[in-house]
Amino acid sequence: MSIPAELRFATSHEWCKLEDNGVVTVGISDHAQELLGDLVYIELPDTGRVVAAGEACAVVESVKAASDVYAPIAGEVLEINPAAVDEPEAVNRDPYHTWLFRIKPANVADLSGLLDADGYAAEIG
């Protein structure tokens, strides 16, 4: 299982990447997609939506279960990935390149409260 060192992780299995422009890209971890199985449907938040850290804001459904996706940090949803909606199985193939949405963080320092790769590896055992 892959856990990229440059990402931060929520205990609810979302990953975050701080982009050069200050925007945070969000997706679900390899571990999460593995637990869910083959994804068949993804519902993403509306752009412009303001989310709180830990707020359910998206849904991923697999042949086995549906699961909420939580905002790992507070902020405004700036962009969604329509390719993930059109082809949910892309998340199964490459979860760290198939992002779900991008957030303009309310406070970029909130990222420091998330797990690093080692912390996430310990969390998932």
ABEGO torsion letter per residue (X at the ends): XBBBAABBBBAAGBBBBBBAAGBBBBBBBAAAAAAAEBBABBBBBBBGBBBBBGBBABBBBBAABBBBBBBABBEBBABBBAAAAABAAAAAABAAABBABBBBBABAAAAAABBBAAAAAAAAX
